[in-house]
Amino acid sequence: MARHRSAAPPARPATLTDRERRYVFSVAMKYMKDEDAAADVTQDALLLAHRHRDSFRGDARYSTWLYRVAATTALMHLRKRRRTAREIPVAPRAGAAAAANELDQPAGDSSPEEVVAAREAMAIVDRALAALGDKYRDVFRMRFVEGYTESEIARRLDLNVATVKTRAFRARLAVRRELQHHFARAA
């Protein structure tokens, strides 16, 4: 009867080699498409791989495990970038009155017809917002007129960010429908 030897624990490198750094960078480039971002991902992935090298069980090749670490790190960076992009203010911050005046006043080189059309559109937006109610109107005003981020609105109104996103979406949809309805009637 043959003796069954227990498998030796997989070899875990104490330090990462230049070859592994290049490998992780190439994986990061596939996801990030930008050398600077890929370098950041590589740094984070290598740090994670070093910290969690004991979690490598040897079920797959070491390079496969390292690929998953790098790919997951790249995806987390992309997710963070998307979340951050959503938080960029849509307009420079100004008081509500100043922002409303800016919207009422088209660019100086506008024709009289464009000025009238812009004022008419603002009147339609005002009517649509008046029909929505305060909870939607306040979020719409803060988000799309005053330029606050969703996180800032949530803090100021003591709401969840998800609630702010929902209200902003519904308000924007209502304004869009009202504008489309108005211009469909005019056509």
C-alpha positions in Angstrom: 0.0 0.0 0.0 1.4 3.4 -1.0 1.9 6.0 1.6 -0.2 9.1 1.0 2.0 12.2 1.6 0.3 15.3 2.6 0.9 18.1 0.2 3.5 20.6 1.2 2.2 24.1 1.7 2.6 26.2 -1.5 5.6 28.3 -1.9 4.8 31.9 -1.0 7.4 34.5 -2.1 8.6 36.7 0.8 9.1 39.6 -1.6 7.6 40.3 -5.0 9.9 40.2 -8.0 10.2 42.7 -10.9 8.6 40.1 -13.1 5.6 40.0 -10.9 5.5 43.8 -10.8 5.5 43.9 -14.6 2.8 41.2 -14.7 0.5 43.1 -12.3 1.1 46.3 -14.2 0.1 44.6 -17.5 -3.1 43.3 -15.8 -3.8 46.8 -14.5 -3.3 48.4 -17.9 -5.9 46.1 -19.4 -8.5 47.6 -17.0 -7.3 51.1 -16.6 -6.1 52.1 -20.1 -3.9 54.8 -18.5 -0.3 54.4 -17.3 -0.6 56.6 -14.3 -3.8 54.9 -13.1 -2.3 51.5 -13.8 0.8 52.4 -11.8 -1.5 53.3 -8.8 -3.4 50.1 -9.2 -0.2 48.1 -9.4 1.1 49.7 -6.2 -2.1 48.9 -4.4 -2.4 45.4 -5.8 1.2 44.5 -4.9 0.7 45.8 -1.4 -2.5 43.7 -1.0 -0.7 40.7 -2.5 2.1 41.1 0.0 -0.3 41.6 3.0 -2.5 38.7 2.1 0.2 36.3 0.7 -0.8 33.8 3.4 -4.3 33.5 1.9 -2.7 31.9 -1.2 -3.8 28.2 -0.8 -2.1 26.7 -3.8 -5.4 25.5 -5.4 -4.3 27.4 -8.6 -1.0 28.8 -9.8 0.4 31.7 -8.0 0.2 33.8 -11.1 -3.6 33.1 -11.3 -4.0 34.3 -7.7 -1.9 37.4 -8.4 -4.0 38.1 -11.5 -7.2 38.0 -9.4 -5.7 40.4 -6.8 -4.7 42.8 -9.6 -8.0 42.6 -11.5 -10.0 43.1 -8.3 -7.9 46.1 -7.3 -8.4 47.6 -10.8 -12.1 47.1 -10.6 -12.3 48.7 -7.2 -10.3 51.7 -8.6 -12.8 52.0 -11.5 -15.7 51.8 -9.2 -14.3 54.5 -7.0 -13.6 56.7 -10.0 -17.2 56.2 -11.2 -18.5 57.1 -7.8 -16.3 60.2 -7.6 -17.3 61.3 -11.1 -20.9 61.2 -9.9 -20.1 63.5 -7.1 -18.7 66.4 -9.3 -20.9 69.5 -8.9 -22.9 70.3 -12.1 -22.6 74.0 -11.7 -20.3 76.4 -9.9 -21.8 77.1 -6.5 -23.7 80.3 -6.1 -26.7 81.5 -4.1 -30.1 80.4 -5.3 -31.0 83.9 -6.6 -27.7 84.3 -8.5 -28.1 80.8 -10.0 -31.6 81.5 -11.1 -30.6 84.8 -12.6 -27.8 83.1 -14.5 -30.3 80.6 -15.9 -32.7 83.4 -16.9 -30.0 85.4 -18.7 -28.7 83.5 -21.8 -25.3 84.3 -23.1 -24.7 87.9 -24.3 -24.5 87.0 -27.9 -27.9 85.3 -28.0 -30.6 86.5 -30.4 -33.9 87.9 -29.1 -35.6 84.6 -30.1 -33.1 82.6 -28.1 -33.7 84.8 -25.0 -37.4 84.4 -25.3 -37.1 80.6 -25.7 -34.8 80.3 -22.7 -37.2 82.3 -20.5 -40.1 80.2 -21.7 -38.2 77.0 -20.9 -37.4 78.3 -17.4 -41.1 79.1 -16.9 -41.9 75.5 -17.9 -39.3 74.2 -15.5 -40.7 76.4 -12.7 -44.2 75.0 -13.3 -43.0 71.4 -13.4 -41.1 71.9 -10.2 -44.1 73.6 -8.5 -46.2 70.6 -9.3 -43.7 68.2 -7.8 -43.9 69.3 -4.2 -41.3 70.5 -1.8 -39.3 67.4 -1.3 -38.5 67.0 -5.0 -38.2 70.7 -5.7 -35.6 71.3 -3.0 -33.4 68.4 -4.2 -33.7 69.5 -7.8 -32.9 73.1 -6.9 -29.9 72.1 -4.8 -28.6 69.5 -7.3 -29.1 71.1 -10.7 -29.3 74.8 -10.0 -27.0 75.4 -7.0 -24.7 72.5 -8.0 -24.4 70.6 -4.7 -23.3 67.0 -4.8 -25.6 64.2 -3.8 -23.6 63.7 -0.6 -23.8 67.3 0.4 -27.6 67.4 -0.2 -28.0 64.3 1.9 -26.1 65.9 4.7 -28.0 69.2 4.5 -31.4 67.7 4.2 -30.7 64.8 6.6 -31.5 62.2 4.0 -29.8 59.0 2.6 -27.8 59.5 -0.5 -30.0 56.9 -2.2 -33.1 59.0 -1.4 -31.4 62.1 -2.8 -30.5 60.2 -6.0 -34.1 59.0 -6.4 -35.7 62.4 -5.8 -33.2 64.1 -8.2 -33.9 61.5 -10.9 -37.7 61.8 -10.5 -37.6 65.5 -10.5 -35.4 65.6 -13.6 -37.7 63.1 -15.3 -40.8 65.2 -14.5 -39.1 68.4 -15.8 -38.0 66.6 -19.0 -41.5 65.2 -19.6 -43.0 68.7 -19.1 -40.5 70.2 -21.5 -41.1 67.4 -24.1 -44.9 67.8 -23.8 -44.7 71.6 -24.2 -42.5 71.4 -27.2 -44.5 68.6 -28.8 -47.6 70.9 -28.5 -45.7 73.8 -30.0 -44.5 71.8 -33.0 
